[in-house]
Amino acid sequence: MFGFDPYDSYALVCQHIADWARQARTAIAGLKPEGGAADDLSGWQERFEALEREAQAALRADRSASGRPDAAALMRRAYEALTEFVRAAAGRGAPPAGELSPLRPVPPGGHRLPPLPYPYDALEPYIDAETMRLHHDRHHRSYVEGLNRAERALAEARAAGDWALVKHWERELAFNGAGHYLHTLFWESMAPGAGGEPGGEVLAQIRQDFGDFRRFREQFSKAAENVEGGGWAVWVWAPRANRTEILTAEKHQNLSQWDVVPLLPLDVWEHAYYLKYRNDRAAYIEQWWNVVNWPAVERRLREARRIAWEPT
């Protein structure tokens, strides 16, 4: 359908893995270890060096499908390693049981655009590089900047006791904040070499709440197709129902529910697909399933299910 050689896609994925691993090793080499962190950094160096060797070996392997290593499995391992390293480097590891999270609050106006967890062209042929570049660097950045402006303006209003523009800035806070947070989840919910059907806890939850994956996918896709104007389809955990639901939101925040935890968001604003799919939103949605990062979704589901209220 897309006119590409499957081996070219395979080789591109392997090359990305090798590049990421090399860049990670370079970043680690530039860090200054504190206390007993030197051994930890050495361990990360070895882990990424091994990933780079595997990716290079995959590139040298037989071109036939039967003779090639599993690039999808290697990509999942690379993505998980990169995610774990970034969190560890930022001091964002999970706290011991019973302890409060060590995460620091973001000061008003202090939000930053998170980097993409993969290169712009990593989701080809399903989502093109130019769309990813514009979507992340311009659209997502605009939500981060808008959120920061709103937070700073409200902080100034509190200090001055001047509420003349509170309605405007609260609207900006909701629109841009929801846009920033949903886009951050959106990037994390996709990965090269991903897609297919989920397994494990995700599949078990889907079967419990929707019957089977086919019906879940159909409802999610149809909900996304029918969002009016720009908006989202989102699979969420609903703590008060103790199950998952599929919701939609117009813009980023309108006509949806509160007290839910987003697990899997799909952006159906035109800027997410128009360069490649024109006005064929349904085709974009159908191809998007090829890049869904189910391991990342499962991690969020596992954390979200810790929140459970008395059913009402």
VOPAGU-2260 file (C-alpha; in pm, 1 decimal, decimal comma):
REM VOPAGU-2260
SITE   aa  ch    i         X         Y         Z
SITE  MET   A    0       0,0       0,0       0,0
SITE  PHE   A    1     280,2     239,3      86,8
SITE  GLY   A    2     532,4     120,0    -175,2
SITE  PHE   A    3     825,2      44,6      54,7
SITE  ASP   A    4    1063,6    -250,2      83,6
SITE  PRO   A    5    1007,9    -428,0     418,3
SITE  TYR   A    6    1383,7    -475,3     455,6
SITE  ASP   A    7    1441,1    -100,5     424,8
SITE  SER   A    8    1203,4     -45,6     716,6
SITE  TYR   A    9    1378,6    -320,8     914,2
SITE  ALA   A   10    1722,5    -172,0     845,3
SITE  LEU   A   11    1601,7     176,5     941,4
SITE  VAL   A   12    1477,8      49,1    1277,9
SITE  CYS   A   13    1808,2    -130,1    1345,7
SITE  GLN   A   14    2007,9     179,2    1249,7
SITE  HIS   A   15    1795,3     393,7    1483,9
SITE  ILE   A   16    1863,5     153,6    1770,1
SITE  ALA   A   17    2237,7     167,3    1704,8
SITE  ASP   A   18    2228,6     548,8    1685,0
SITE  TRP   A   19    2025,6     584,4    2005,9
SITE  ALA   A   20    2255,0     348,9    2195,1
SITE  ARG   A   21    2563,7     538,3    2076,7
SITE  GLN   A   22    2408,5     875,0    2169,6
SITE  ALA   A   23    2312,6     738,8    2511,9
SITE  ARG   A   24    2669,3     620,8    2574,3
SITE  THR   A   25    2799,1     964,4    2474,3
SITE  ALA   A   26    2556,7    1131,8    2714,5
SITE  ILE   A   27    2654,1     897,7    2997,4
SITE  ALA   A   28    3024,1     962,6    2936,1
SITE  GLY   A   29    2960,2    1333,5    2992,2
SITE  LEU   A   30    2791,9    1284,7    3331,1
SITE  LYS   A   31    2975,9    1348,2    3656,1
SITE  PRO   A   32    2902,0    1061,9    3897,9
SITE  GLU   A   33    2819,7    1152,0    4257,1
SITE  GLY   A   34    2883,2     922,4    4550,6
SITE  GLY   A   35    2843,2     560,4    4445,9
SITE  ALA   A   36    2689,6     645,0    4110,2
SITE  ALA   A   37    3002,7     555,2    3911,2
SITE  ASP   A   38    2915,3     184,7    3913,0
SITE  ASP   A   39    2559,0     265,4    3802,7
SITE  LEU   A   40    2685,4     472,1    3509,9
SITE  SER   A   41    2925,9     196,7    3411,9
SITE  GLY   A   42    2635,6     -47,1    3410,9
SITE  TRP   A   43    2434,3     181,0    3182,6
SITE  GLN   A   44    2732,3     214,7    2948,5
SITE  GLU   A   45    2757,8    -163,3    2922,2
SITE  ARG   A   46    2383,9    -199,9    2863,8
SITE  PHE   A   47    2376,1      49,2    2576,9
SITE  GLU   A   48    2699,1     -86,1    2430,8
SITE  ALA   A   49    2539,1    -431,4    2416,6
SITE  LEU   A   50    2229,5    -288,9    2245,3
SITE  GLU   A   51    2445,8    -112,8    1987,6
SITE  ARG   A   52    2635,4    -436,1    1915,5
SITE  GLU   A   53    2310,2    -627,7    1869,7
SITE  ALA   A   54    2171,5    -363,3    1633,9
SITE  GLN   A   55    2489,4    -360,6    1426,4
SITE  ALA   A   56    2483,5    -741,0    1410,3
SITE  ALA   A   57    2121,5    -727,5    1294,5
SITE  LEU   A   58    2222,1    -493,3    1012,6
SITE  ARG   A   59    2486,9    -742,1     900,4
SITE  ALA   A   60    2248,7   -1040,1     915,8
SITE  ASP   A   61    2095,3   -1220,4     619,7
SITE  ARG   A   62    1839,9   -1004,0     436,2
SITE  SER   A   63    1585,4   -1287,5     435,0
SITE  ALA   A   64    1310,9   -1259,1     694,5
SITE  SER   A   65    1392,2   -1602,5     835,7
SITE  GLY   A   66    1756,8   -1512,5     890,1
SITE  ARG   A   67    1706,2   -1176,6    1061,4
SITE  PRO   A   68    1696,2   -1106,2    1436,2
SITE  ASP   A   69    1366,3    -975,7    1575,5
SITE  ALA   A   70    1396,8    -597,3    1533,5
SITE  ALA   A   71    1066,9    -531,5    1711,9
SITE  ALA   A   72    1185,4    -709,3    2025,9
SITE  LEU   A   73    1519,6    -527,8    2010,4
SITE  MET   A   74    1339,7    -194,2    1968,7
SITE  ARG   A   75    1121,2    -259,6    2272,0
SITE  ARG   A   76    1428,3    -336,1    2481,3
SITE  ALA   A   77    1605,3     -24,4    2354,4
SITE  TYR   A   78    1302,3     195,1    2424,3
SITE  GLU   A   79    1265,5      53,6    2775,3
SITE  ALA   A   80    1637,0     104,7    2844,2
SITE  LEU   A   81    1625,7     464,6    2721,9
SITE  THR   A   82    1314,9     539,4    2927,1
SITE  GLU   A   83    1465,7     387,5    3240,9
SITE  PHE   A   84    1792,7     575,2    3190,7
SITE  VAL   A   85    1622,0     913,3    3139,5
SITE  ARG   A   86    1413,8     862,9    3452,8
SITE  ALA   A   87    1714,1     752,3    3654,8
SITE  ALA   A   88    1926,2    1043,0    3529,4
SITE  ALA   A   89    1651,2    1285,5    3625,4
SITE  GLY   A   90    1612,7    1132,8    3970,1
SITE  ARG   A   91    1270,2    1005,6    3873,5
SITE  GLY   A   92    1291,1     644,0    3978,2
SITE  ALA   A   93     999,5     483,2    4159,7
SITE  PRO   A   94    1014,6     549,4    4536,7
SITE  PRO   A   95    1040,0     259,8    4782,1
SITE  ALA   A   96     707,2     125,6    4903,7
SITE  GLY   A   97     548,4     351,1    5162,8
SITE  GLU   A   98     757,3     656,4    5075,1
SITE  LEU   A   99     642,9     974,6    4908,2
SITE  SER   A  100     750,8    1036,2    4550,9
SITE  PRO   A  101    1082,0    1226,6    4521,8
SITE  LEU   A  102     952,9    1418,2    4218,6
SITE  ARG   A  103     984,6    1793,0    4246,4
SITE  PRO   A  104     686,6    2013,5    4160,8
SITE  VAL   A  105     711,7    2219,3    3842,8
SITE  PRO   A  106     710,4    2588,5    3941,3
SITE  PRO   A  107     444,8    2809,7    3778,0
SITE  GLY   A  108     563,1    2882,7    3425,4
SITE  GLY   A  109     836,6    2618,5    3444,2
SITE  HIS   A  110     706,2    2352,4    3204,9
SITE  ARG   A  111     940,5    2234,4    2929,3
SITE  LEU   A  112     888,7    2061,1    2597,6
SITE  PRO   A  113     990,5    1696,1    2646,7
SITE  PRO   A  114    1211,4    1548,0    2375,4
SITE  LEU   A  115    1066,1    1288,8    2143,5
SITE  PRO   A  116    1169,2     940,8    2262,9
SITE  TYR   A  117    1268,2     849,9    1904,8
SITE  PRO   A  118    1382,7    1024,4    1583,2
SITE  TYR   A  119    1129,3    1215,0    1371,0
SITE  ASP   A  120    1127,3     947,9    1101,4
SITE  ALA   A  121    1111,1     650,9    1338,2
SITE  LEU   A  122     737,5     594,1    1286,8
SITE  GLU   A  123     761,1     581,4     907,0
SITE  PRO   A  124     579,1     472,6     696,6
SITE  TYR   A  125     275,9     520,3     921,8
SITE  ILE   A  126     347,5     873,6    1045,9
SITE  ASP   A  127     585,4    1080,1     833,6
SITE  ALA   A  128     888,7    1266,8     962,6
SITE  GLU   A  129     767,6    1612,5     858,3
SITE  THR   A  130     440,1    1567,6    1045,7
SITE  MET   A  131     627,5    1454,9    1356,2
SITE  ARG   A  132     865,1    1750,0    1335,6
SITE  LEU   A  133     587,2    2007,9    1298,7
SITE  HIS   A  134     361,1    1837,4    1549,5
SITE  HIS   A  135     624,0    1814,0    1822,3
SITE  ASP   A  136     843,5    2118,2    1761,6
SITE  ARG   A  137     568,8    2369,5    1681,5
SITE  HIS   A  138     228,3    2250,9    1798,2
SITE  HIS   A  139     332,5    2083,0    2121,6
SITE  ARG   A  140     575,9    2364,5    2195,3
SITE  SER   A  141     294,2    2617,3    2158,6
SITE  TYR   A  142      93,4    2437,0    2429,2
SITE  VAL   A  143     390,9    2437,2    2665,3
SITE  GLU   A  144     444,7    2809,4    2607,9
SITE  GLY   A  145      72,3    2882,6    2646,3
SITE  LEU   A  146      56,5    2686,3    2971,0
SITE  ASN   A  147     356,6    2873,8    3110,3
SITE  ARG   A  148     203,4    3210,4    3017,3
SITE  ALA   A  149    -123,0    3121,0    3188,4
SITE  GLU   A  150      46,7    2999,6    3505,7
SITE  ARG   A  151     266,3    3308,6    3530,0
SITE  ALA   A  152     -31,0    3537,7    3469,0
SITE  LEU   A  153    -234,8    3369,2    3741,4
SITE  ALA   A  154      60,2    3386,9    3982,3
SITE  GLU   A  155      84,2    3760,6    3914,1
SITE  ALA   A  156    -291,5    3796,0    3963,7
SITE  ARG   A  157    -268,5    3624,8    4302,8
SITE  ALA   A  158      14,5    3852,7    4409,3
SITE  ALA   A  159    -169,6    4166,5    4298,8
SITE  GLY   A  160    -520,3    4056,8    4392,2
SITE  ASP   A  161    -625,1    4154,6    4039,5
SITE  TRP   A  162    -878,9    3908,6    3896,5
SITE  ALA   A  163    -996,7    4108,4    3595,7
SITE  LEU   A  164    -865,1    3849,4    3347,9
SITE  VAL   A  165    -911,1    3533,9    3555,2
SITE  LYS   A  166   -1171,2    3387,9    3314,5
SITE  HIS   A  167    -934,1    3424,3    3019,3
SITE  TRP   A  168    -631,2    3278,9    3194,0
SITE  GLU   A  169    -823,2    2987,1    3344,6
SITE  ARG   A  170    -939,3    2895,1    2994,9
SITE  GLU   A  171    -582,5    2920,4    2867,2
SITE  LEU   A  172    -465,7    2707,2    3159,0
SITE  ALA   A  173    -716,8    2432,1    3076,2
SITE  PHE   A  174    -662,6    2432,7    2699,0
SITE  ASN   A  175    -283,3    2449,0    2695,8
SITE  GLY   A  176    -230,1    2232,4    3003,1
SITE  ALA   A  177    -447,0    1953,0    2866,4
SITE  GLY   A  178    -275,6    1989,3    2528,1
SITE  HIS   A  179      70,5    1962,0    2683,0
SITE  TYR   A  180      -7,7    1662,0    2901,3
SITE  LEU   A  181    -196,9    1469,0    2632,0
SITE  HIS   A  182      79,5    1523,3    2377,1
SITE  THR   A  183     340,9    1404,5    2625,6
SITE  LEU   A  184     143,7    1082,1    2671,7
SITE  PHE   A  185      83,7    1057,5    2296,6
SITE  TRP   A  186     456,8    1046,1    2216,5
SITE  GLU   A  187     517,0     786,7    2487,4
SITE  SER   A  188     227,6     574,8    2358,2
SITE  MET   A  189     397,4     516,2    2022,9
SITE  ALA   A  190     719,6     343,0    1925,4
SITE  PRO   A  191     883,5     208,5    1609,8
SITE  GLY   A  192     857,2    -165,3    1568,2
SITE  ALA   A  193     548,6    -168,7    1789,2
SITE  GLY   A  194     179,7    -218,8    1713,1
SITE  GLY   A  195      -1,7    -548,6    1681,8
SITE  GLU   A  196    -230,1    -682,1    1952,5
SITE  PRO   A  197    -151,7    -625,8    2320,5
SITE  GLY   A  198     -90,5    -904,1    2566,4
SITE  GLY   A  199     -56,6    -941,2    2939,8
SITE  GLU   A  200    -251,6    -712,6    3170,3
SITE  VAL   A  201    -368,3    -483,3    2889,7
SITE  LEU   A  202    -534,7    -764,1    2698,2
SITE  ALA   A  203    -688,8    -906,1    3016,1
SITE  GLN   A  204    -835,2    -564,3    3103,8
SITE  ILE   A  205    -967,2    -514,2    2750,2
SITE  ARG   A  206   -1136,4    -854,3    2752,7
SITE  GLN   A  207   -1293,8    -779,1    3087,9
SITE  ASP   A  208   -1427,0    -437,6    2983,9
SITE  PHE   A  209   -1494,9    -475,9    2609,2
SITE  GLY   A  210   -1521,0    -849,0    2539,2
SITE  ASP   A  211   -1222,5    -878,8    2306,9
SITE  PHE   A  212    -956,7    -668,1    2137,1
SITE  ARG   A  213   -1146,7    -648,2    1806,8
SITE  ARG   A  214   -1444,7    -478,0    1970,9
SITE  PHE   A  215   -1219,5    -249,4    2174,2
SITE  ARG   A  216   -1027,9    -141,5    1865,1
SITE  GLU   A  217   -1346,7     -88,4    1666,4
SITE  GLN   A  218   -1506,8     130,3    1934,7
SITE  PHE   A  219   -1187,7     330,4    1986,1
SITE  SER   A  220   -1142,5     387,4    1611,1
SITE  LYS   A  221   -1504,5     488,4    1554,7
SITE  ALA   A  222   -1495,4     722,2    1853,1
SITE  ALA   A  223   -1180,2     885,8    1713,6
SITE  GLU   A  224   -1329,4     917,7    1364,5
SITE  ASN   A  225   -1635,4    1096,3    1500,8
SITE  VAL   A  226   -1466,9    1361,1    1715,8
SITE  GLU   A  227   -1599,8    1693,7    1589,4
SITE  GLY   A  228   -1324,0    1928,5    1477,9
SITE  GLY   A  229    -993,6    1888,1    1659,9
SITE  GLY   A  230    -972,1    1655,9    1955,6
SITE  TRP   A  231    -876,2    1320,2    2098,9
SITE  ALA   A  232    -988,3     964,7    2163,3
SITE  VAL   A  233    -854,0     835,2    2494,9
SITE  TRP   A  234    -864,6     497,9    2666,7
SITE  VAL   A  235    -882,7     574,8    3038,5
SITE  TRP   A  236    -888,8     410,4    3378,3
SITE  ALA   A  237   -1199,3     515,4    3573,8
SITE  PRO   A  238   -1124,8     470,9    3947,4
SITE  ARG   A  239   -1486,2     518,6    4055,1
SITE  ALA   A  240   -1606,6     246,2    3819,0
SITE  ASN   A  241   -1298,0      27,4    3875,5
SITE  ARG   A  242   -1269,9     -40,6    3502,1
SITE  THR   A  243   -1157,8     124,6    3179,2
SITE  GLU   A  244   -1356,4     334,8    2933,3
SITE  ILE   A  245   -1309,4     497,9    2593,0
SITE  LEU   A  246   -1370,1     872,5    2596,7
SITE  THR   A  247   -1337,1    1155,1    2347,0
SITE  ALA   A  248   -1246,6    1518,5    2402,0
SITE  GLU   A  249   -1302,7    1814,4    2173,3
SITE  LYS   A  250   -1002,3    2045,5    2160,7
SITE  HIS   A  251    -808,1    1891,8    2450,4
SITE  GLN   A  252   -1041,0    1935,1    2743,5
SITE  ASN   A  253   -1404,7    1975,6    2635,6
SITE  LEU   A  254   -1690,2    1722,5    2651,6
SITE  SER   A  255   -1505,1    1456,9    2847,1
SITE  GLN   A  256   -1498,6    1317,6    3204,3
SITE  TRP   A  257   -1316,2    1408,0    3522,4
SITE  ASP   A  258   -1155,9    1174,3    3776,0
SITE  VAL   A  259   -1004,9     941,1    3516,1
SITE  VAL   A  260    -645,7     847,5    3428,0
SITE  PRO   A  261    -552,5     855,6    3056,3
SITE  LEU   A  262    -383,2     538,2    2935,7
SITE  LEU   A  263    -376,9     558,0    2556,0
SITE  PRO   A  264    -448,8     889,0    2376,0
SITE  LEU   A  265    -488,0     939,6    2001,3
SITE  ASP   A  266    -460,2    1291,2    1857,6
SITE  VAL   A  267    -711,8    1349,4    1576,6
SITE  TRP   A  268    -648,0    1718,7    1521,7
SITE  GLU   A  269    -576,7    1767,8    1150,6
SITE  HIS   A  270    -218,0    1872,4    1219,6
SITE  ALA   A  271    -154,9    1514,0    1339,3
SITE  TYR   A  272    -219,6    1360,3     997,1
SITE  TYR   A  273    -304,3    1609,2     720,3
SITE  LEU   A  274      36,3    1620,0     546,0
SITE  LYS   A  275      24,7    1245,5     477,5
SITE  TYR   A  276    -342,6    1149,6     485,1
SITE  ARG   A  277    -507,7    1478,0     379,3
SITE  ASN   A  278    -865,5    1468,3     508,8
SITE  ASP   A  279    -878,8    1088,6     545,2
SITE  ARG   A  280    -885,6    1066,8     922,7
SITE  ALA   A  281   -1003,8     704,7     913,2
SITE  ALA   A  282    -693,7     596,0     717,1
SITE  TYR   A  283    -466,3     772,1     967,6
SITE  ILE   A  284    -640,5     599,4    1258,3
SITE  GLU   A  285    -613,1     259,1    1090,2
SITE  GLN   A  286    -236,9     301,1    1035,8
SITE  TRP   A  287    -178,2     445,9    1383,5
SITE  TRP   A  288    -247,4     105,4    1537,4
SITE  ASN   A  289      83,1     -10,1    1383,3
SITE  VAL   A  290     284,5     210,3    1619,7
SITE  VAL   A  291      96,2     170,9    1950,1
SITE  ASN   A  292     347,9     103,5    2227,1
SITE  TRP   A  293     159,3    -156,3    2431,4
SITE  PRO   A  294     436,7    -209,3    2691,6
SITE  ALA   A  295     419,8     163,1    2779,2
SITE  VAL   A  296      39,4     144,6    2797,6
SITE  GLU   A  297      64,2    -156,1    3028,4
SITE  ARG   A  298     298,1      28,9    3263,8
SITE  ARG   A  299      48,2     315,1    3289,7
SITE  LEU   A  300    -242,1      75,2    3342,2
SITE  ARG   A  301     -54,6     -98,1    3623,1
SITE  GLU   A  302      10,8     233,4    3797,6
SITE  ALA   A  303    -339,7     370,5    3733,0
SITE  ARG   A  304    -511,0      69,9    3887,9
SITE  ARG   A  305    -355,3     159,9    4219,4
SITE  ILE   A  306    -615,0     438,2    4228,2
SITE  ALA   A  307    -950,3     282,1    4314,2
SITE  TRP   A  308   -1233,3     458,8    4495,1
SITE  GLU   A  309   -1546,6     308,5    4643,8
SITE  PRO   A  310   -1761,1     226,1    4336,8
SITE  THR   A  311   -2035,3     483,8    4281,3
